[in-house]
Amino acid sequence: MDGNEKTTRVVVGGVDTHKDLHVAAIVDEQDHVLGTQSFPATRQGYRQMLAWMHAAGDLLRVGVESTGSYGA
């Protein structure tokens, strides 16, 4: 690899769902939590969440918790 190539870190996202907002986290390959953030449970909020996750690195996958119960 030459000096001009940039390595991208691989990240995984996790989402805890709630009625009005979802709380997301991003973890890297070494299991370090890179950040957490809340997003509204709307179409725009989902777009913002994905953009936030993609900005952290190469998003491998996203796990979503409590998809039918809003965390009950």
N, C-alpha and C positions, 0 to 999 in steps of 0.2 A: 504494500500500500504506500503510495507516495504522500507527501506532506499536504497535498491539496484535497485528499479524500477525507470526508468527515464520518466518524462512526456515530451511529445512532443507538442510544440505549433502548433496550426492550422494556416495555412497561405493561402492567396489567392493571385494569381498573376494577373497582368494586363499588356497588351501589346498594344502599339501604333505602328502601322505598317507604314513603309516607303519603298521606292524602294530598297535601298541598306542596310539599317539597321533597326532594330526594337528596341524601347526603352521599357524596362520592369520595373515594380515596384512590390514590395512584401509588403503586408499589413497583420498585425496580427488581432486577434479577437477583439482587442480594437481599431481598425482603426488606428493604428500607422504605418506609413510608415517605413518599416525596411530597405529599400534600393531601389535604382534605378540603372540601368545599361543598356548600349547599346550593341547589339549583331548584327553581320552581318546576312543579310537575305539569309543565305545558310543553307544547311542541317547540317553542323557542328555548325553553329551559333545557330540553334534551339536546338541542343543537349546541347550546353553549357548553353543556357538560362534555359532549364528544369533542368539541374543539379544544377545551381545556385539557382533556386527556391526551389528545393527539399532540398538543404542544409540548408535552412532557417527554415524548419519545415515540418509538415505533410501537403503537398500541397492538399488543398481541391478541388480547381478548378482554371481555368485560363480564364479570359475574354480577347477577342481580338477585338480591335477597328479598324474600317476602312479597313476591309478585302478585299474590292474590289477596293479601290481607292487610296491606299498609302497615306492616310491622306489629300487628296485634298479637 
